[in-house]
Amino acid sequence: MERETKSYICHPCNRSFALQSSLDEHYRGSQAHPICPKCGKGFQNRRIFDEVGQRNDVFQHYLQSPSHPTCRQCRVSFVDGRAFEQVRSQISFPHCLRLHDLSRCTQCEQQYETVAELRQHYLTSNRHPICSACKIGFETEKRQQVVSHG
């Protein structure tokens, strides 16, 4: 009785492989397949590589690869830093400014994962005032003046 084995096929090259990892290695090593310039992952064909906006596996690739920037707050990944910084719309806004402005220090131009991390930054950075009465850090002197201890 013959045992059925699973094979992984590269249709463009008409080759089969016993392991998925062997097929992946073929994609990376063959000039017939596009390779991500950031992380070196190979793809079966240009169409799959180019369908970034429509393919979940490509988004998953961006999310898993440390070579592609990922917003730590919302776990959305981008092809490169430029795509991360700009949103293609009528007006371009950096991703984090547009979606996560409550946890961004505009003075230092730093993005934090949570508001609590931003508040901690206000306390530890010498660029921000701290109220001596309540020991709360503020982004600016003007914001500190709004708080009154009556």
Phi and psi in radians as a Rosetta constraint file:
Dihedral C 1 N 2 CA 2 C 2 CIRCULARHARMONIC -1.484 0.35
Dihedral N 2 CA 2 C 2 N 3 CIRCULARHARMONIC 2.398 0.35
Dihedral C 2 N 3 CA 3 C 3 CIRCULARHARMONIC -1.551 0.35
Dihedral N 3 CA 3 C 3 N 4 CIRCULARHARMONIC 2.293 0.35
Dihedral C 3 N 4 CA 4 C 4 CIRCULARHARMONIC -1.421 0.35
Dihedral N 4 CA 4 C 4 N 5 CIRCULARHARMONIC 2.264 0.35
Dihedral C 4 N 5 CA 5 C 5 CIRCULARHARMONIC -1.996 0.35
Dihedral N 5 CA 5 C 5 N 6 CIRCULARHARMONIC 2.509 0.35
Dihedral C 5 N 6 CA 6 C 6 CIRCULARHARMONIC -1.423 0.35
Dihedral N 6 CA 6 C 6 N 7 CIRCULARHARMONIC 2.384 0.35
Dihedral C 6 N 7 CA 7 C 7 CIRCULARHARMONIC -2.199 0.35
Dihedral N 7 CA 7 C 7 N 8 CIRCULARHARMONIC 2.661 0.35
Dihedral C 7 N 8 CA 8 C 8 CIRCULARHARMONIC -1.938 0.35
Dihedral N 8 CA 8 C 8 N 9 CIRCULARHARMONIC 2.102 0.35
Dihedral C 8 N 9 CA 9 C 9 CIRCULARHARMONIC -1.887 0.35
Dihedral N 9 CA 9 C 9 N 10 CIRCULARHARMONIC 2.364 0.35
Dihedral C 9 N 10 CA 10 C 10 CIRCULARHARMONIC -1.732 0.35
Dihedral N 10 CA 10 C 10 N 11 CIRCULARHARMONIC 1.765 0.35
Dihedral C 10 N 11 CA 11 C 11 CIRCULARHARMONIC -1.141 0.35
Dihedral N 11 CA 11 C 11 N 12 CIRCULARHARMONIC -0.726 0.35
Dihedral C 11 N 12 CA 12 C 12 CIRCULARHARMONIC -1.054 0.35
Dihedral N 12 CA 12 C 12 N 13 CIRCULARHARMONIC -0.588 0.35
Dihedral C 12 N 13 CA 13 C 13 CIRCULARHARMONIC -1.724 0.35
Dihedral N 13 CA 13 C 13 N 14 CIRCULARHARMONIC -0.126 0.35
Dihedral C 13 N 14 CA 14 C 14 CIRCULARHARMONIC 0.983 0.35
Dihedral N 14 CA 14 C 14 N 15 CIRCULARHARMONIC 0.813 0.35
Dihedral C 14 N 15 CA 15 C 15 CIRCULARHARMONIC -2.191 0.35
Dihedral N 15 CA 15 C 15 N 16 CIRCULARHARMONIC 2.603 0.35
Dihedral C 15 N 16 CA 16 C 16 CIRCULARHARMONIC -2.130 0.35
Dihedral N 16 CA 16 C 16 N 17 CIRCULARHARMONIC 2.674 0.35
Dihedral C 16 N 17 CA 17 C 17 CIRCULARHARMONIC -2.340 0.35
Dihedral N 17 CA 17 C 17 N 18 CIRCULARHARMONIC 2.561 0.35
Dihedral C 17 N 18 CA 18 C 18 CIRCULARHARMONIC -1.322 0.35
Dihedral N 18 CA 18 C 18 N 19 CIRCULARHARMONIC -0.463 0.35
Dihedral C 18 N 19 CA 19 C 19 CIRCULARHARMONIC -2.191 0.35
Dihedral N 19 CA 19 C 19 N 20 CIRCULARHARMONIC 2.580 0.35
Dihedral C 19 N 20 CA 20 C 20 CIRCULARHARMONIC -1.061 0.35
Dihedral N 20 CA 20 C 20 N 21 CIRCULARHARMONIC -0.674 0.35
Dihedral C 20 N 21 CA 21 C 21 CIRCULARHARMONIC -1.112 0.35
Dihedral N 21 CA 21 C 21 N 22 CIRCULARHARMONIC -0.568 0.35
Dihedral C 21 N 22 CA 22 C 22 CIRCULARHARMONIC -1.212 0.35
Dihedral N 22 CA 22 C 22 N 23 CIRCULARHARMONIC -0.684 0.35
Dihedral C 22 N 23 CA 23 C 23 CIRCULARHARMONIC -1.131 0.35
Dihedral N 23 CA 23 C 23 N 24 CIRCULARHARMONIC -0.743 0.35
Dihedral C 23 N 24 CA 24 C 24 CIRCULARHARMONIC -1.068 0.35
Dihedral N 24 CA 24 C 24 N 25 CIRCULARHARMONIC -0.711 0.35
Dihedral C 24 N 25 CA 25 C 25 CIRCULARHARMONIC -1.130 0.35
Dihedral N 25 CA 25 C 25 N 26 CIRCULARHARMONIC -0.676 0.35
Dihedral C 25 N 26 CA 26 C 26 CIRCULARHARMONIC -1.057 0.35
Dihedral N 26 CA 26 C 26 N 27 CIRCULARHARMONIC -0.800 0.35
Dihedral C 26 N 27 CA 27 C 27 CIRCULARHARMONIC -1.014 0.35
Dihedral N 27 CA 27 C 27 N 28 CIRCULARHARMONIC -0.750 0.35
Dihedral C 27 N 28 CA 28 C 28 CIRCULARHARMONIC -1.212 0.35
Dihedral N 28 CA 28 C 28 N 29 CIRCULARHARMONIC -0.573 0.35
Dihedral C 28 N 29 CA 29 C 29 CIRCULARHARMONIC -1.652 0.35
Dihedral N 29 CA 29 C 29 N 30 CIRCULARHARMONIC -0.138 0.35
Dihedral C 29 N 30 CA 30 C 30 CIRCULARHARMONIC -1.755 0.35
Dihedral N 30 CA 30 C 30 N 31 CIRCULARHARMONIC 2.367 0.35
Dihedral C 30 N 31 CA 31 C 31 CIRCULARHARMONIC -1.279 0.35
Dihedral N 31 CA 31 C 31 N 32 CIRCULARHARMONIC -0.151 0.35
Dihedral C 31 N 32 CA 32 C 32 CIRCULARHARMONIC -1.407 0.35
Dihedral N 32 CA 32 C 32 N 33 CIRCULARHARMONIC -0.106 0.35
Dihedral C 32 N 33 CA 33 C 33 CIRCULARHARMONIC -2.168 0.35
Dihedral N 33 CA 33 C 33 N 34 CIRCULARHARMONIC 2.439 0.35
Dihedral C 33 N 34 CA 34 C 34 CIRCULARHARMONIC -1.228 0.35
Dihedral N 34 CA 34 C 34 N 35 CIRCULARHARMONIC 2.576 0.35
Dihedral C 34 N 35 CA 35 C 35 CIRCULARHARMONIC -2.181 0.35
Dihedral N 35 CA 35 C 35 N 36 CIRCULARHARMONIC 2.393 0.35
Dihedral C 35 N 36 CA 36 C 36 CIRCULARHARMONIC -1.140 0.35
Dihedral N 36 CA 36 C 36 N 37 CIRCULARHARMONIC 2.112 0.35
Dihedral C 36 N 37 CA 37 C 37 CIRCULARHARMONIC -1.194 0.35
Dihedral N 37 CA 37 C 37 N 38 CIRCULARHARMONIC -0.324 0.35
Dihedral C 37 N 38 CA 38 C 38 CIRCULARHARMONIC -1.412 0.35
Dihedral N 38 CA 38 C 38 N 39 CIRCULARHARMONIC -0.804 0.35
Dihedral C 38 N 39 CA 39 C 39 CIRCULARHARMONIC -2.123 0.35
Dihedral N 39 CA 39 C 39 N 40 CIRCULARHARMONIC -0.162 0.35
Dihedral C 39 N 40 CA 40 C 40 CIRCULARHARMONIC 1.509 0.35
Dihedral N 40 CA 40 C 40 N 41 CIRCULARHARMONIC 0.086 0.35
Dihedral C 40 N 41 CA 41 C 41 CIRCULARHARMONIC -1.226 0.35
Dihedral N 41 CA 41 C 41 N 42 CIRCULARHARMONIC 2.366 0.35
Dihedral C 41 N 42 CA 42 C 42 CIRCULARHARMONIC -1.639 0.35
Dihedral N 42 CA 42 C 42 N 43 CIRCULARHARMONIC 2.633 0.35
Dihedral C 42 N 43 CA 43 C 43 CIRCULARHARMONIC -2.162 0.35
Dihedral N 43 CA 43 C 43 N 44 CIRCULARHARMONIC 2.698 0.35
Dihedral C 43 N 44 CA 44 C 44 CIRCULARHARMONIC -1.024 0.35
Dihedral N 44 CA 44 C 44 N 45 CIRCULARHARMONIC -0.791 0.35
Dihedral C 44 N 45 CA 45 C 45 CIRCULARHARMONIC -2.658 0.35
Dihedral N 45 CA 45 C 45 N 46 CIRCULARHARMONIC 2.991 0.35
Dihedral C 45 N 46 CA 46 C 46 CIRCULARHARMONIC -1.129 0.35
Dihedral N 46 CA 46 C 46 N 47 CIRCULARHARMONIC -0.632 0.35
Dihedral C 46 N 47 CA 47 C 47 CIRCULARHARMONIC -1.046 0.35
Dihedral N 47 CA 47 C 47 N 48 CIRCULARHARMONIC -0.803 0.35
Dihedral C 47 N 48 CA 48 C 48 CIRCULARHARMONIC -1.126 0.35
Dihedral N 48 CA 48 C 48 N 49 CIRCULARHARMONIC -0.744 0.35
Dihedral C 48 N 49 CA 49 C 49 CIRCULARHARMONIC -1.099 0.35
Dihedral N 49 CA 49 C 49 N 50 CIRCULARHARMONIC -0.683 0.35
Dihedral C 49 N 50 CA 50 C 50 CIRCULARHARMONIC -1.409 0.35
Dihedral N 50 CA 50 C 50 N 51 CIRCULARHARMONIC -0.331 0.35
Dihedral C 50 N 51 CA 51 C 51 CIRCULARHARMONIC -1.435 0.35
Dihedral N 51 CA 51 C 51 N 52 CIRCULARHARMONIC 0.832 0.35
Dihedral C 51 N 52 CA 52 C 52 CIRCULARHARMONIC -0.998 0.35
Dihedral N 52 CA 52 C 52 N 53 CIRCULARHARMONIC -0.776 0.35
Dihedral C 52 N 53 CA 53 C 53 CIRCULARHARMONIC -1.321 0.35
Dihedral N 53 CA 53 C 53 N 54 CIRCULARHARMONIC -0.159 0.35
Dihedral C 53 N 54 CA 54 C 54 CIRCULARHARMONIC -2.113 0.35
Dihedral N 54 CA 54 C 54 N 55 CIRCULARHARMONIC -0.098 0.35
Dihedral C 54 N 55 CA 55 C 55 CIRCULARHARMONIC -2.012 0.35
Dihedral N 55 CA 55 C 55 N 56 CIRCULARHARMONIC 2.069 0.35
Dihedral C 55 N 56 CA 56 C 56 CIRCULARHARMONIC -1.110 0.35
Dihedral N 56 CA 56 C 56 N 57 CIRCULARHARMONIC -0.594 0.35
Dihedral C 56 N 57 CA 57 C 57 CIRCULARHARMONIC -1.177 0.35
Dihedral N 57 CA 57 C 57 N 58 CIRCULARHARMONIC -0.542 0.35
Dihedral C 57 N 58 CA 58 C 58 CIRCULARHARMONIC -1.257 0.35
Dihedral N 58 CA 58 C 58 N 59 CIRCULARHARMONIC -0.719 0.35
Dihedral C 58 N 59 CA 59 C 59 CIRCULARHARMONIC -1.094 0.35
Dihedral N 59 CA 59 C 59 N 60 CIRCULARHARMONIC -0.689 0.35
Dihedral C 59 N 60 CA 60 C 60 CIRCULARHARMONIC -1.103 0.35
Dihedral N 60 CA 60 C 60 N 61 CIRCULARHARMONIC -0.693 0.35
Dihedral C 60 N 61 CA 61 C 61 CIRCULARHARMONIC -1.044 0.35
Dihedral N 61 CA 61 C 61 N 62 CIRCULARHARMONIC -0.822 0.35
Dihedral C 61 N 62 CA 62 C 62 CIRCULARHARMONIC -1.042 0.35
Dihedral N 62 CA 62 C 62 N 63 CIRCULARHARMONIC -0.725 0.35
Dihedral C 62 N 63 CA 63 C 63 CIRCULARHARMONIC -1.176 0.35
Dihedral N 63 CA 63 C 63 N 64 CIRCULARHARMONIC -0.648 0.35
Dihedral C 63 N 64 CA 64 C 64 CIRCULARHARMONIC -1.452 0.35
Dihedral N 64 CA 64 C 64 N 65 CIRCULARHARMONIC -0.403 0.35
Dihedral C 64 N 65 CA 65 C 65 CIRCULARHARMONIC -1.533 0.35
Dihedral N 65 CA 65 C 65 N 66 CIRCULARHARMONIC 2.252 0.35
Dihedral C 65 N 66 CA 66 C 66 CIRCULARHARMONIC -1.246 0.35
Dihedral N 66 CA 66 C 66 N 67 CIRCULARHARMONIC -0.149 0.35
Dihedral C 66 N 67 CA 67 C 67 CIRCULARHARMONIC -1.465 0.35
Dihedral N 67 CA 67 C 67 N 68 CIRCULARHARMONIC -0.208 0.35
Dihedral C 67 N 68 CA 68 C 68 CIRCULARHARMONIC -1.878 0.35
Dihedral N 68 CA 68 C 68 N 69 CIRCULARHARMONIC 2.301 0.35
Dihedral C 68 N 69 CA 69 C 69 CIRCULARHARMONIC -1.177 0.35
Dihedral N 69 CA 69 C 69 N 70 CIRCULARHARMONIC 2.460 0.35
Dihedral C 69 N 70 CA 70 C 70 CIRCULARHARMONIC -2.277 0.35
Dihedral N 70 CA 70 C 70 N 71 CIRCULARHARMONIC 2.337 0.35
Dihedral C 70 N 71 CA 71 C 71 CIRCULARHARMONIC -1.249 0.35
Dihedral N 71 CA 71 C 71 N 72 CIRCULARHARMONIC 2.063 0.35
Dihedral C 71 N 72 CA 72 C 72 CIRCULARHARMONIC -1.195 0.35
Dihedral N 72 CA 72 C 72 N 73 CIRCULARHARMONIC -0.379 0.35
Dihedral C 72 N 73 CA 73 C 73 CIRCULARHARMONIC -1.391 0.35
Dihedral N 73 CA 73 C 73 N 74 CIRCULARHARMONIC -0.845 0.35
Dihedral C 73 N 74 CA 74 C 74 CIRCULARHARMONIC -1.890 0.35
Dihedral N 74 CA 74 C 74 N 75 CIRCULARHARMONIC 0.001 0.35
Dihedral C 74 N 75 CA 75 C 75 CIRCULARHARMONIC 1.051 0.35
Dihedral N 75 CA 75 C 75 N 76 CIRCULARHARMONIC 0.585 0.35
Dihedral C 75 N 76 CA 76 C 76 CIRCULARHARMONIC -1.689 0.35
Dihedral N 76 CA 76 C 76 N 77 CIRCULARHARMONIC 2.318 0.35
Dihedral C 76 N 77 CA 77 C 77 CIRCULARHARMONIC -1.909 0.35
Dihedral N 77 CA 77 C 77 N 78 CIRCULARHARMONIC 2.757 0.35
Dihedral C 77 N 78 CA 78 C 78 CIRCULARHARMONIC -2.302 0.35
Dihedral N 78 CA 78 C 78 N 79 CIRCULARHARMONIC 2.720 0.35
Dihedral C 78 N 79 CA 79 C 79 CIRCULARHARMONIC -1.089 0.35
Dihedral N 79 CA 79 C 79 N 80 CIRCULARHARMONIC -0.681 0.35
Dihedral C 79 N 80 CA 80 C 80 CIRCULARHARMONIC -2.733 0.35
Dihedral N 80 CA 80 C 80 N 81 CIRCULARHARMONIC 3.109 0.35
Dihedral C 80 N 81 CA 81 C 81 CIRCULARHARMONIC -1.082 0.35
Dihedral N 81 CA 81 C 81 N 82 CIRCULARHARMONIC -0.620 0.35
Dihedral C 81 N 82 CA 82 C 82 CIRCULARHARMONIC -1.128 0.35
Dihedral N 82 CA 82 C 82 N 83 CIRCULARHARMONIC -0.759 0.35
Dihedral C 82 N 83 CA 83 C 83 CIRCULARHARMONIC -1.133 0.35
Dihedral N 83 CA 83 C 83 N 84 CIRCULARHARMONIC -0.609 0.35
Dihedral C 83 N 84 CA 84 C 84 CIRCULARHARMONIC -1.148 0.35
Dihedral N 84 CA 84 C 84 N 85 CIRCULARHARMONIC -0.692 0.35
Dihedral C 84 N 85 CA 85 C 85 CIRCULARHARMONIC -1.406 0.35
Dihedral N 85 CA 85 C 85 N 86 CIRCULARHARMONIC -0.365 0.35
Dihedral C 85 N 86 CA 86 C 86 CIRCULARHARMONIC -2.155 0.35
Dihedral N 86 CA 86 C 86 N 87 CIRCULARHARMONIC 2.487 0.35
Dihedral C 86 N 87 CA 87 C 87 CIRCULARHARMONIC -1.891 0.35
Dihedral N 87 CA 87 C 87 N 88 CIRCULARHARMONIC 2.181 0.35
Dihedral C 87 N 88 CA 88 C 88 CIRCULARHARMONIC -1.366 0.35
Dihedral N 88 CA 88 C 88 N 89 CIRCULARHARMONIC 1.750 0.35
Dihedral C 88 N 89 CA 89 C 89 CIRCULARHARMONIC -2.612 0.35
Dihedral N 89 CA 89 C 89 N 90 CIRCULARHARMONIC -2.891 0.35
Dihedral C 89 N 90 CA 90 C 90 CIRCULARHARMONIC -1.108 0.35
Dihedral N 90 CA 90 C 90 N 91 CIRCULARHARMONIC -0.649 0.35
Dihedral C 90 N 91 CA 91 C 91 CIRCULARHARMONIC -2.162 0.35
Dihedral N 91 CA 91 C 91 N 92 CIRCULARHARMONIC 2.302 0.35
Dihedral C 91 N 92 CA 92 C 92 CIRCULARHARMONIC -1.534 0.35
Dihedral N 92 CA 92 C 92 N 93 CIRCULARHARMONIC 2.216 0.35
Dihedral C 92 N 93 CA 93 C 93 CIRCULARHARMONIC -2.210 0.35
Dihedral N 93 CA 93 C 93 N 94 CIRCULARHARMONIC 2.463 0.35
Dihedral C 93 N 94 CA 94 C 94 CIRCULARHARMONIC -1.005 0.35
Dihedral N 94 CA 94 C 94 N 95 CIRCULARHARMONIC 2.460 0.35
Dihedral C 94 N 95 CA 95 C 95 CIRCULARHARMONIC -0.881 0.35
Dihedral N 95 CA 95 C 95 N 96 CIRCULARHARMONIC -0.916 0.35
Dihedral C 95 N 96 CA 96 C 96 CIRCULARHARMONIC -1.211 0.35
Dihedral N 96 CA 96 C 96 N 97 CIRCULARHARMONIC -0.600 0.35
Dihedral C 96 N 97 CA 97 C 97 CIRCULARHARMONIC -1.123 0.35
Dihedral N 97 CA 97 C 97 N 98 CIRCULARHARMONIC -0.664 0.35
Dihedral C 97 N 98 CA 98 C 98 CIRCULARHARMONIC -1.313 0.35
Dihedral N 98 CA 98 C 98 N 99 CIRCULARHARMONIC -0.658 0.35
Dihedral C 98 N 99 CA 99 C 99 CIRCULARHARMONIC -1.892 0.35
Dihedral N 99 CA 99 C 99 N 100 CIRCULARHARMONIC -0.416 0.35
Dihedral C 99 N 100 CA 100 C 100 CIRCULARHARMONIC -2.276 0.35
Dihedral N 100 CA 100 C 100 N 101 CIRCULARHARMONIC 0.703 0.35
Dihedral C 100 N 101 CA 101 C 101 CIRCULARHARMONIC -1.191 0.35
Dihedral N 101 CA 101 C 101 N 102 CIRCULARHARMONIC -0.324 0.35
Dihedral C 101 N 102 CA 102 C 102 CIRCULARHARMONIC -1.268 0.35
Dihedral N 102 CA 102 C 102 N 103 CIRCULARHARMONIC -0.279 0.35
Dihedral C 102 N 103 CA 103 C 103 CIRCULARHARMONIC -2.068 0.35
Dihedral N 103 CA 103 C 103 N 104 CIRCULARHARMONIC 0.530 0.35
Dihedral C 103 N 104 CA 104 C 104 CIRCULARHARMONIC -2.075 0.35
Dihedral N 104 CA 104 C 104 N 105 CIRCULARHARMONIC 2.327 0.35
Dihedral C 104 N 105 CA 105 C 105 CIRCULARHARMONIC -1.606 0.35
Dihedral N 105 CA 105 C 105 N 106 CIRCULARHARMONIC 1.911 0.35
Dihedral C 105 N 106 CA 106 C 106 CIRCULARHARMONIC -1.289 0.35
Dihedral N 106 CA 106 C 106 N 107 CIRCULARHARMONIC -0.472 0.35
Dihedral C 106 N 107 CA 107 C 107 CIRCULARHARMONIC -1.112 0.35
Dihedral N 107 CA 107 C 107 N 108 CIRCULARHARMONIC -0.797 0.35
Dihedral C 107 N 108 CA 108 C 108 CIRCULARHARMONIC -1.715 0.35
Dihedral N 108 CA 108 C 108 N 109 CIRCULARHARMONIC -0.101 0.35
Dihedral C 108 N 109 CA 109 C 109 CIRCULARHARMONIC 0.958 0.35
Dihedral N 109 CA 109 C 109 N 110 CIRCULARHARMONIC 0.849 0.35
Dihedral C 109 N 110 CA 110 C 110 CIRCULARHARMONIC -2.093 0.35
Dihedral N 110 CA 110 C 110 N 111 CIRCULARHARMONIC 2.473 0.35
Dihedral C 110 N 111 CA 111 C 111 CIRCULARHARMONIC -1.878 0.35
Dihedral N 111 CA 111 C 111 N 112 CIRCULARHARMONIC 2.356 0.35
Dihedral C 111 N 112 CA 112 C 112 CIRCULARHARMONIC -2.076 0.35
Dihedral N 112 CA 112 C 112 N 113 CIRCULARHARMONIC 2.672 0.35
Dihedral C 112 N 113 CA 113 C 113 CIRCULARHARMONIC -1.203 0.35
Dihedral N 113 CA 113 C 113 N 114 CIRCULARHARMONIC -0.598 0.35
Dihedral C 113 N 114 CA 114 C 114 CIRCULARHARMONIC -2.347 0.35
Dihedral N 114 CA 114 C 114 N 115 CIRCULARHARMONIC 2.847 0.35
Dihedral C 114 N 115 CA 115 C 115 CIRCULARHARMONIC -1.132 0.35
Dihedral N 115 CA 115 C 115 N 116 CIRCULARHARMONIC -0.602 0.35
Dihedral C 115 N 116 CA 116 C 116 CIRCULARHARMONIC -1.085 0.35
Dihedral N 116 CA 116 C 116 N 117 CIRCULARHARMONIC -0.699 0.35
Dihedral C 116 N 117 CA 117 C 117 CIRCULARHARMONIC -1.154 0.35
Dihedral N 117 CA 117 C 117 N 118 CIRCULARHARMONIC -0.650 0.35
Dihedral C 117 N 118 CA 118 C 118 CIRCULARHARMONIC -1.115 0.35
Dihedral N 118 CA 118 C 118 N 119 CIRCULARHARMONIC -0.759 0.35
Dihedral C 118 N 119 CA 119 C 119 CIRCULARHARMONIC -1.094 0.35
Dihedral N 119 CA 119 C 119 N 120 CIRCULARHARMONIC -0.672 0.35
Dihedral C 119 N 120 CA 120 C 120 CIRCULARHARMONIC -1.114 0.35
Dihedral N 120 CA 120 C 120 N 121 CIRCULARHARMONIC -0.691 0.35
Dihedral C 120 N 121 CA 121 C 121 CIRCULARHARMONIC -1.037 0.35
Dihedral N 121 CA 121 C 121 N 122 CIRCULARHARMONIC -0.769 0.35
Dihedral C 121 N 122 CA 122 C 122 CIRCULARHARMONIC -1.028 0.35
Dihedral N 122 CA 122 C 122 N 123 CIRCULARHARMONIC -0.602 0.35
Dihedral C 122 N 123 CA 123 C 123 CIRCULARHARMONIC -1.327 0.35
Dihedral N 123 CA 123 C 123 N 124 CIRCULARHARMONIC -0.545 0.35
Dihedral C 123 N 124 CA 124 C 124 CIRCULARHARMONIC -1.730 0.35
Dihedral N 124 CA 124 C 124 N 125 CIRCULARHARMONIC -0.265 0.35
Dihedral C 124 N 125 CA 125 C 125 CIRCULARHARMONIC -1.562 0.35
Dihedral N 125 CA 125 C 125 N 126 CIRCULARHARMONIC 2.410 0.35
Dihedral C 125 N 126 CA 126 C 126 CIRCULARHARMONIC -1.378 0.35
Dihedral N 126 CA 126 C 126 N 127 CIRCULARHARMONIC 0.004 0.35
Dihedral C 126 N 127 CA 127 C 127 CIRCULARHARMONIC -1.537 0.35
Dihedral N 127 CA 127 C 127 N 128 CIRCULARHARMONIC -0.076 0.35
Dihedral C 127 N 128 CA 128 C 128 CIRCULARHARMONIC -2.179 0.35
Dihedral N 128 CA 128 C 128 N 129 CIRCULARHARMONIC 2.452 0.35
Dihedral C 128 N 129 CA 129 C 129 CIRCULARHARMONIC -1.311 0.35
Dihedral N 129 CA 129 C 129 N 130 CIRCULARHARMONIC 2.619 0.35
Dihedral C 129 N 130 CA 130 C 130 CIRCULARHARMONIC -2.168 0.35
Dihedral N 130 CA 130 C 130 N 131 CIRCULARHARMONIC 2.298 0.35
Dihedral C 130 N 131 CA 131 C 131 CIRCULARHARMONIC -1.229 0.35
Dihedral N 131 CA 131 C 131 N 132 CIRCULARHARMONIC 2.157 0.35
Dihedral C 131 N 132 CA 132 C 132 CIRCULARHARMONIC -1.225 0.35
Dihedral N 132 CA 132 C 132 N 133 CIRCULARHARMONIC -0.448 0.35
Dihedral C 132 N 133 CA 133 C 133 CIRCULARHARMONIC -1.354 0.35
Dihedral N 133 CA 133 C 133 N 134 CIRCULARHARMONIC -0.771 0.35
Dihedral C 133 N 134 CA 134 C 134 CIRCULARHARMONIC -1.967 0.35
Dihedral N 134 CA 134 C 134 N 135 CIRCULARHARMONIC -0.043 0.35
Dihedral C 134 N 135 CA 135 C 135 CIRCULARHARMONIC 1.017 0.35
Dihedral N 135 CA 135 C 135 N 136 CIRCULARHARMONIC 0.698 0.35
Dihedral C 135 N 136 CA 136 C 136 CIRCULARHARMONIC -1.882 0.35
Dihedral N 136 CA 136 C 136 N 137 CIRCULARHARMONIC 2.377 0.35
Dihedral C 136 N 137 CA 137 C 137 CIRCULARHARMONIC -1.541 0.35
Dihedral N 137 CA 137 C 137 N 138 CIRCULARHARMONIC 2.599 0.35
Dihedral C 137 N 138 CA 138 C 138 CIRCULARHARMONIC -2.254 0.35
Dihedral N 138 CA 138 C 138 N 139 CIRCULARHARMONIC 2.724 0.35
Dihedral C 138 N 139 CA 139 C 139 CIRCULARHARMONIC -1.184 0.35
Dihedral N 139 CA 139 C 139 N 140 CIRCULARHARMONIC -0.759 0.35
Dihedral C 139 N 140 CA 140 C 140 CIRCULARHARMONIC -2.409 0.35
Dihedral N 140 CA 140 C 140 N 141 CIRCULARHARMONIC 2.864 0.35
Dihedral C 140 N 141 CA 141 C 141 CIRCULARHARMONIC -1.043 0.35
Dihedral N 141 CA 141 C 141 N 142 CIRCULARHARMONIC -0.681 0.35
Dihedral C 141 N 142 CA 142 C 142 CIRCULARHARMONIC -1.059 0.35
Dihedral N 142 CA 142 C 142 N 143 CIRCULARHARMONIC -0.745 0.35
Dihedral C 142 N 143 CA 143 C 143 CIRCULARHARMONIC -1.191 0.35
Dihedral N 143 CA 143 C 143 N 144 CIRCULARHARMONIC -0.579 0.35
Dihedral C 143 N 144 CA 144 C 144 CIRCULARHARMONIC -1.176 0.35
Dihedral N 144 CA 144 C 144 N 145 CIRCULARHARMONIC -0.630 0.35
Dihedral C 144 N 145 CA 145 C 145 CIRCULARHARMONIC -1.185 0.35
Dihedral N 145 CA 145 C 145 N 146 CIRCULARHARMONIC -0.354 0.35
Dihedral C 145 N 146 CA 146 C 146 CIRCULARHARMONIC -1.214 0.35
Dihedral N 146 CA 146 C 146 N 147 CIRCULARHARMONIC -0.533 0.35
Dihedral C 146 N 147 CA 147 C 147 CIRCULARHARMONIC -1.386 0.35
Dihedral N 147 CA 147 C 147 N 148 CIRCULARHARMONIC 2.272 0.35
Dihedral C 147 N 148 CA 148 C 148 CIRCULARHARMONIC -2.144 0.35
Dihedral N 148 CA 148 C 148 N 149 CIRCULARHARMONIC 2.524 0.35
Dihedral C 148 N 149 CA 149 C 149 CIRCULARHARMONIC -1.928 0.35
Dihedral N 149 CA 149 C 149 N 150 CIRCULARHARMONIC 1.728 0.35
